[in-house]
Structures are given as C-alpha cells and as structure tokens.
Amino acid sequence: MSSDDATECGVSRPPRPHPAKSSRAGGEARLMRLRGLIRKEFIQIVRDPSSIAIAFVLPLVLLLIFGYGVSLDAKNVPVGIVIEQPSPQTSAFRASFEQSPYFEPHLFVHIQEAEAALRRADINGIVWVREDFSEQILSGATAPIGVYVNGVDANTARLVQGYVQGAWTTWLLDYARSQGRALTFPVKLDERVWFNPGLRSRDYLVPGLIAVIMTLIGALLTALVVAREWERGTMEALMVTPVTIREILLGKLIPYFVLGLGGLLFSVSMAVWVFEVPLRGSLGVLLAASALFLLAALGMGLLISTLAKDQFVASLVALLATFLPAFILSGFIFDIGSMPTFIRGLTHLIAARYYVAILQTVFLAGDVWAVIVPNGLALLFLTVILIGLVRRRTRKRLE
C-alpha cells in the first residue's frame, strides 16, 4: 500500500526523520553523555583526596627527596691524611684538602691508625704523605704519595680517586708557582663541559624524576580509580547505560589527562624555581612530549585496570609494570649503554626511556631535534599501541 492509499484509508504514518537531522541528534546525544561522564570524573576527583594527593602531593614529596636528599656528587667525603713528618710543604698540602668542599680530612700520624679507621668505614680513603716528602720536594725529585681507597662503593671510590688527583695536581701547580717555576705536563688537557657546566647531579636527576612522577600519575591513578569503581559496583551501573565503550574510555582519559598536566606544570615549576634547573628548550616542546607520554601512561593504567579489578592487585601491577621500569630502565639514574644487550633491548619497550631522553635534552641542551623527533615518534607509536590494546580489551560486559 502506498502512502497516498494509507492516507485515503485514514491511516497516518509518522514522518521519517531526515538522515542529517538524525545524525546531528545522535552526535548531540553522544556529546551530552561524554560531558556527563567527564563531569562525573571531575566530581569524583574533587571528592577523593587520594587523586589530588597522587597528582600534587606525591610529586612534591619525590622532588624534595630526590632534589635535596639524593645526589650523585660526593661531597664532604671523610678522608684520612697521614703525615709522618710535618713541614711547611706538608701543611700546605693538607690545607688543599681542608679547603676543598669534597673532603672532610681526618689527620693521622701513623698509617696503621688510618688503616684501622678505613676498615671500620670511618673514612673512605687514605692519603699517605711519607716522612721523606719534604726532602724529595726540595731536592726537585719526584715525591710520590700513597692513596688507599675503600672500593666497596665503586662509584664513590672512583670519585675519591679523581678528587685526590685533582687536589694533588692543584697543590703541585701552586707550589711550582710559589717557587717561580712552571710545572710541565706531557699532555695539556683543555676541558669543556657542555650542557651542565656546573656538573650538578641535581640538574640531571630532576628532569628524569619528572618522567617517574608522570608515570605514577598516569598509570597508578587510572588503575586505582577504575579498579575502585569495579569494587564499588559503579562500573556495572555504568555498563547498563546507553554510553558506548569509546565514551567510557574518553570519560576516563580526559579528566585524568588534565589532572596529569596540572601535576606536570607543578613539577616543572618546582624544577625551575625551587631547584634552579635550567629550561633551555621551549615549553611547547616539553608540553607536547609530556602529553604523548601522559597518554601512554594513562593507556597503561587503563590496560591494567581491565586485567586487575581489585585495587590492591592493580596497585602492585602498576608499580611492577610502570614505576620500577621507569625508575631502573629509563636511563633516569643508570646508564642504558652500560647495561647488557638483552636489557638494553628491553628498554625499548619502556615509554619512560624516550621521555627521559627528551626531558634531559629540553632542560639542559635545548630543542635538539635530532634527539626530540625520534624519541617523540617512539612515544607516539607506544601511545597508539597502548590505547589500541585498551580499546580492544575493553568490552561492555560484566564478566
């Protein structure tokens, strides 16, 4: 029966909606649902102090601990100075250690006393000035000194060796100058330190720490929040509504992405103004790289939450899968080039590796595109993979 026949028979049919109007109405409904989900997450963030603590209090604590408490620079190293025969020359040599910020000298008369202190770990090294030191110096002959270093901590031992060598060379130069003669070396070393001329380990550690902080904010926050919703039953209630999986994921990503950027700006502000780490690159590049990494961290957190629906399990998995690799395998503290081949290959799966490289470059060297572009592309690739895995694993079902 045609529409005209139906009308003649007294049967009326509702008008068919226009395709464009139907599509527009559907888009408005999706946008309204998404706004509702985002608003719900922001209300939950405001009501839940733990989210604010992870985003802002945790970065504050970590930055204060690592910025002030952790240093790769050896200062005030306790060193024993054994002077068997005091003289003006030995007094000047001892003064070169006392005036150095790297040493805390302890004076001994006999080498046996210093060796006993070294065994007790009261001192980290011994500088032994023998009784014929002044006689050898005045005669123009070579006056060797003995150096003992505690090698239990290999890094500190190497630093002590270098510092003692530097103090010895400085004293030789000053002594030769006081005698009116030049001290000649077979090789003249012309040193230039790029990017971190002060050799402050804080300038190296704080940018890398921002990557660890962003890992915790992104992965731990989303993993715990979604797992908490499963425990409380709110996720089941959300699943029976008309919202789609895409809207649920966007409703989770957008609020915590904004919260993560707030934590980033807070961390960068502390790095620049509190710890005086130079920011030689552009803030735009830093924000773009951070946005990519934050999306990857959020994707990892959502992926963990789809596998572990218990807060305790989710927190353990997040720490093992994100925090520890970001801390150990990202180049934040340990040099990747010094790792075994297998571990070096494993670091390519860690998003924090690429983010740490970008952060340290932008902070200390500037916008070096030869470093930023390949690491940024690697971050983009990992972000797409992680978000894709989350979309694939997430289903609108309760089992």
C-alpha positions as CSV (number, residue, x, y, z in Angstrom):
1,M,0.0,0.0,0.0
2,S,1.4,3.4,-0.9
3,S,1.5,6.4,1.4
4,D,-1.3,8.0,-0.6
5,D,-3.5,4.9,-0.2
6,A,-2.8,4.8,3.5
7,T,-3.8,8.4,3.9
8,E,-7.0,7.8,1.9
9,C,-7.8,4.9,4.2
10,G,-7.4,7.1,7.3
11,V,-4.1,5.6,8.4
12,S,-1.5,8.2,9.3
13,R,2.3,7.4,9.5
14,P,4.9,9.4,11.4
15,P,7.2,11.2,9.1
16,R,10.6,9.6,8.5
17,P,13.4,11.6,10.2
18,H,15.8,13.3,7.9
19,P,19.2,11.5,7.8
20,A,21.2,14.7,8.5
21,K,18.9,15.6,11.5
22,S,19.2,12.1,12.9
23,S,22.9,12.1,12.7
24,R,23.1,15.6,14.3
25,A,20.8,14.4,17.1
26,G,22.9,11.3,17.7
27,G,26.0,13.5,17.8
28,E,24.5,15.8,20.3
29,A,23.4,12.8,22.5
30,R,26.9,11.4,22.4
31,L,28.4,14.7,23.3
32,M,25.9,15.1,26.2
33,R,26.8,11.7,27.5
34,L,30.5,12.4,27.2
35,R,30.1,15.7,29.1
36,G,28.2,13.9,31.8
37,L,31.0,11.2,32.2
38,I,33.7,13.9,32.3
39,R,31.7,15.9,34.9
40,K,31.2,12.7,37.0
41,E,35.0,12.0,37.0
42,F,35.9,15.6,38.0
43,I,33.4,15.4,40.8
44,Q,34.9,12.1,41.9
45,I,38.4,13.7,41.7
46,V,37.3,16.6,43.9
47,R,35.6,14.3,46.4
48,D,38.5,11.8,46.5
49,P,41.6,13.2,48.3
50,S,43.8,10.4,47.1
51,S,43.6,11.5,43.5
52,I,44.7,15.0,44.4
53,A,47.5,13.6,46.6
54,I,48.8,11.4,43.7
55,A,48.8,14.3,41.3
56,F,50.3,17.0,43.5
57,V,51.5,15.8,46.9
58,L,53.4,12.8,45.5
59,P,55.4,15.0,43.1
60,L,56.2,17.4,45.9
61,V,57.5,14.6,48.2
62,L,59.5,12.9,45.4
63,L,61.0,16.1,44.2
64,L,62.0,17.2,47.7
65,I,63.5,13.8,48.5
66,F,65.5,13.5,45.2
67,G,66.2,17.1,44.8
68,Y,67.7,17.6,48.2
69,G,68.4,14.1,49.6
70,V,69.7,12.2,46.6
71,S,72.9,13.3,44.9
72,L,75.5,11.6,42.7
73,D,78.1,14.2,43.7
74,A,80.4,13.1,46.5
75,K,80.9,16.0,49.0
76,N,82.4,16.0,52.5
77,V,84.0,12.6,51.9
78,P,85.9,11.6,55.1
79,V,89.5,11.0,54.1
80,G,92.4,10.2,56.4
81,I,95.6,12.3,55.9
82,V,98.7,10.5,57.2
83,I,101.6,12.9,57.7
84,E,104.7,11.2,59.1
85,Q,106.9,14.3,59.2
86,P,105.2,17.7,59.4
87,S,106.7,20.5,57.5
88,P,105.6,23.7,55.7
89,Q,105.2,21.7,52.5
90,T,103.0,19.0,54.1
91,S,101.0,21.7,55.9
92,A,100.3,23.4,52.5
93,F,99.4,20.0,51.0
94,R,97.0,19.3,53.9
95,A,95.4,22.7,53.5
96,S,94.5,21.9,49.9
97,F,92.2,19.1,51.3
98,E,90.8,21.2,54.2
99,Q,89.8,24.0,51.8
100,S,88.1,21.6,49.4
101,P,84.3,21.1,49.6
102,Y,84.7,17.5,48.6
103,F,86.8,16.3,51.6
104,E,86.4,16.1,55.3
105,P,90.1,15.3,56.3
106,H,91.0,13.4,59.4
107,L,94.6,13.7,60.5
108,F,96.7,10.6,61.5
109,V,100.3,10.2,62.5
110,H,100.7,6.5,61.7
111,I,99.4,4.6,58.7
112,Q,98.3,1.7,60.9
113,E,95.8,4.1,62.6
114,A,94.4,5.2,59.3
115,E,94.1,1.6,58.0
116,A,92.1,0.7,61.1
117,A,89.8,3.6,60.5
118,L,89.4,2.5,56.9
119,R,88.4,-1.0,58.0
120,R,85.8,0.5,60.4
121,A,84.4,2.6,57.5
122,D,85.1,5.7,59.5
123,I,86.9,7.1,56.4
124,N,86.6,6.3,52.7
125,G,90.2,6.8,51.7
126,I,93.8,7.4,52.9
127,V,96.3,9.9,51.6
128,W,99.7,8.8,52.9
129,V,102.5,11.5,52.9
130,R,105.7,9.8,53.9
131,E,108.5,11.2,56.1
132,D,110.8,12.0,53.1
133,F,108.1,14.0,51.3
134,S,109.6,17.5,52.0
135,E,113.1,16.3,51.3
136,Q,112.1,14.9,47.9
137,I,110.2,18.0,47.0
138,L,113.1,20.4,48.0
139,S,115.6,18.3,46.1
140,G,113.5,18.5,42.9
141,A,112.9,14.8,42.8
142,T,109.5,13.1,42.5
143,A,107.7,12.9,45.8
144,P,105.0,10.2,45.5
145,I,102.1,10.0,47.9
146,G,100.2,6.8,48.7
147,V,96.4,6.7,48.1
148,Y,94.2,4.0,49.6
149,V,90.5,4.0,48.6
150,N,87.6,1.9,50.0
151,G,86.3,0.1,46.9
152,V,83.1,-1.3,48.4
153,D,81.2,1.5,46.7
154,A,82.8,1.5,43.3
155,N,81.3,4.8,42.3
156,T,82.4,6.7,45.4
157,A,85.8,5.1,45.1
158,R,86.3,6.4,41.5
159,L,85.1,9.8,42.7
160,V,87.6,9.9,45.6
161,Q,90.4,8.9,43.2
162,G,89.6,11.7,40.9
163,Y,89.2,14.2,43.7
164,V,92.5,13.3,45.2
165,Q,94.2,13.5,41.8
166,G,92.7,16.9,41.4
167,A,93.8,18.1,44.8
168,W,97.3,16.8,44.2
169,T,97.6,18.5,40.8
170,T,96.3,21.8,42.2
171,W,98.8,21.7,45.0
172,L,101.7,20.9,42.6
173,L,100.7,23.9,40.4
174,D,100.5,26.2,43.4
175,Y,103.8,25.0,44.8
176,A,105.6,25.4,41.5
177,R,104.2,28.9,41.1
178,S,105.4,29.8,44.6
179,Q,108.9,28.6,43.6
180,G,108.9,30.7,40.5
181,R,109.0,27.8,38.0
182,A,106.5,26.3,35.7
183,L,105.1,22.8,36.3
184,T,105.2,20.9,33.0
185,F,103.0,18.0,32.0
186,P,103.5,15.8,28.9
187,V,99.9,16.4,27.9
188,K,97.9,19.6,28.4
189,L,94.2,18.9,29.0
190,D,91.7,21.5,27.8
191,E,88.4,20.7,29.4
192,R,85.0,21.9,28.3
193,V,81.7,20.7,29.9
194,W,78.7,21.2,27.7
195,F,75.0,21.5,28.8
196,N,75.8,21.1,32.6
197,P,78.9,23.1,33.2
198,G,78.5,23.0,37.0
199,L,78.4,19.2,36.9
200,R,75.4,19.3,39.3
201,S,73.7,15.9,39.5
202,R,70.5,17.7,40.6
203,D,70.2,19.2,37.1
204,Y,70.4,15.6,35.7
205,L,68.2,13.9,38.2
206,V,65.3,16.3,38.5
207,P,64.2,16.2,34.8
208,G,64.4,12.4,34.8
209,L,62.4,12.4,38.0
210,I,59.6,14.2,36.3
211,A,59.2,11.1,34.0
212,V,58.9,8.9,37.0
213,I,56.3,11.2,38.5
214,M,54.3,11.3,35.3
215,T,54.4,7.5,35.2
216,L,52.9,7.3,38.7
217,I,50.3,10.0,38.0
218,G,49.1,8.4,34.7
219,A,49.3,4.7,35.4
220,L,48.7,4.4,39.1
221,L,45.9,6.9,39.2
222,T,43.8,5.4,36.4
223,A,44.5,1.8,37.5
224,L,43.4,2.5,41.1
225,V,40.4,4.7,40.1
226,V,38.9,2.2,37.7
227,A,39.6,-0.8,40.0
228,R,37.8,1.1,42.8
229,E,34.8,1.6,40.5
230,W,34.7,-2.2,39.9
231,E,34.9,-2.8,43.6
232,R,32.1,-0.4,44.5
233,G,29.8,-1.6,41.7
234,T,29.6,1.8,39.9
235,M,31.2,0.3,36.8
236,E,28.5,-2.2,36.5
237,A,25.9,0.5,36.8
238,L,27.7,2.4,34.0
239,M,27.7,-0.6,31.7
240,V,23.9,-0.9,31.6
241,T,23.5,2.8,30.5
242,P,23.4,3.8,26.8
243,V,27.0,5.0,26.9
244,T,29.5,3.4,24.4
245,I,32.9,2.0,25.2
246,R,34.5,4.9,23.4
247,E,32.7,7.4,25.6
248,I,33.6,5.5,28.7
249,L,37.3,5.5,27.7
250,L,37.3,9.2,26.8
251,G,35.4,10.0,30.0
252,K,38.3,8.4,31.9
253,L,41.1,9.7,29.8
254,I,40.2,13.4,29.5
255,P,39.8,14.3,33.3
256,Y,43.0,12.4,34.3
257,F,44.9,13.8,31.4
258,V,44.0,17.3,32.6
259,L,45.0,16.3,36.2
260,G,48.3,14.9,34.9
261,L,49.1,18.1,33.0
262,G,48.5,20.0,36.3
263,G,50.9,17.7,38.0
264,L,53.4,18.3,35.2
265,L,53.2,22.1,35.4
266,F,53.6,21.8,39.2
267,S,56.7,19.6,38.8
268,V,58.3,21.8,36.1
269,S,57.7,24.9,38.2
270,M,59.5,23.3,41.2
271,A,62.3,22.1,39.0
272,V,62.9,25.6,37.5
273,W,62.2,27.9,40.5
274,V,63.0,25.7,43.5
275,F,65.9,23.6,42.3
276,E,67.1,26.1,39.7
277,V,67.3,23.6,36.9
278,P,67.7,25.5,33.6
279,L,65.0,25.1,31.0
280,R,66.9,25.8,27.8
281,G,64.3,24.4,25.4
282,S,60.8,25.6,24.6
283,L,57.9,25.0,26.9
284,G,55.7,23.9,23.9
285,V,58.0,21.0,23.0
286,L,58.0,20.0,26.7
287,L,54.2,20.1,26.9
288,A,53.8,18.2,23.6
289,A,56.2,15.4,24.6
290,S,54.6,15.2,28.1
291,A,51.1,15.0,26.5
292,L,52.2,12.0,24.5
293,F,53.9,10.3,27.4
294,L,50.9,11.0,29.7
295,L,48.5,9.4,27.2
296,A,50.8,6.3,27.1
297,A,50.8,6.2,30.9
298,L,47.1,6.6,31.1
299,G,46.7,3.8,28.5
300,M,48.9,1.6,30.6
301,G,46.8,2.3,33.7
302,L,43.5,1.6,31.9
303,L,45.0,-1.6,30.5
304,I,46.0,-2.7,34.0
305,S,42.5,-1.9,35.3
306,T,40.9,-4.1,32.6
307,L,43.1,-7.0,33.9
308,A,43.0,-6.4,37.6
309,K,39.7,-5.2,39.1
310,D,41.0,-5.1,42.6
311,Q,42.7,-2.0,44.0
312,F,45.5,-3.9,45.8
313,V,46.3,-6.0,42.8
314,A,46.1,-3.0,40.4
315,S,48.5,-1.0,42.6
316,L,51.0,-3.9,42.7
317,V,50.8,-4.4,38.9
318,A,51.1,-0.7,38.3
319,L,54.2,-0.5,40.4
320,L,55.8,-3.5,38.9
321,A,54.9,-2.7,35.3
322,T,55.4,1.0,35.2
323,F,57.2,2.6,38.2
324,L,60.1,0.1,38.5
325,P,60.9,0.0,34.8
326,A,60.6,3.8,34.6
327,F,63.0,4.1,37.6
328,I,65.5,1.4,36.6
329,L,65.4,1.0,32.8
330,S,64.7,4.5,31.6
331,G,68.2,6.0,31.9
332,F,67.0,8.2,34.8
333,I,69.8,7.1,37.1
334,F,71.5,4.1,35.4
335,D,73.2,4.5,32.1
336,I,71.5,2.3,29.4
337,G,74.7,1.9,27.4
338,S,76.3,0.1,30.3
339,M,73.5,-2.5,30.5
340,P,73.7,-6.0,29.0
341,T,72.5,-6.3,25.4
342,F,69.2,-8.1,26.4
343,I,68.3,-5.4,29.0
344,R,69.2,-2.7,26.5
345,G,66.7,-4.3,24.1
346,L,64.1,-4.5,26.8
347,T,64.4,-0.7,27.5
348,H,62.9,0.0,24.0
349,L,59.6,-1.2,25.3
350,I,59.6,1.3,28.2
351,A,58.0,4.6,27.2
352,A,59.8,6.4,30.0
353,R,63.1,5.8,28.2
354,Y,62.1,8.1,25.4
355,Y,60.5,10.6,27.7
356,V,63.6,10.9,29.9
357,A,65.8,11.5,26.8
358,I,63.5,14.3,25.7
359,L,63.3,15.9,29.2
360,Q,67.0,15.9,29.8
361,T,67.6,17.3,26.3
362,V,65.0,20.1,26.6
363,F,66.0,21.1,30.1
364,L,69.8,21.0,29.7
365,A,70.6,21.2,26.0
366,G,67.6,22.9,24.3
367,D,65.5,21.9,21.3
368,V,67.8,19.4,19.8
369,W,65.5,17.9,17.1
370,A,67.9,15.0,16.4
371,V,67.0,13.7,19.8
372,I,63.4,15.0,20.2
373,V,62.0,13.8,16.9
374,P,62.9,10.0,17.0
375,N,62.1,9.8,20.7
376,G,58.8,11.6,20.1
377,L,57.9,9.2,17.3
378,A,58.7,6.3,19.5
379,L,56.4,7.7,22.2
380,L,53.6,8.2,19.6
381,F,54.0,4.6,18.5
382,L,53.8,3.2,22.0
383,T,50.8,5.5,22.8
384,V,48.9,4.2,19.8
385,I,49.7,0.6,20.7
386,L,48.6,1.0,24.4
387,I,45.4,2.9,23.6
388,G,44.6,0.4,20.9
389,L,45.1,-2.5,23.3
390,V,42.8,-0.8,25.9
391,R,40.1,-0.4,23.2
392,R,40.5,-4.0,22.1
393,R,40.4,-5.4,25.7
394,T,37.5,-3.3,27.0
395,R,34.1,-4.8,26.4
396,K,30.7,-3.6,27.6
397,R,30.0,-6.7,29.6
398,L,30.2,-7.6,33.2
399,E,32.1,-10.9,33.1
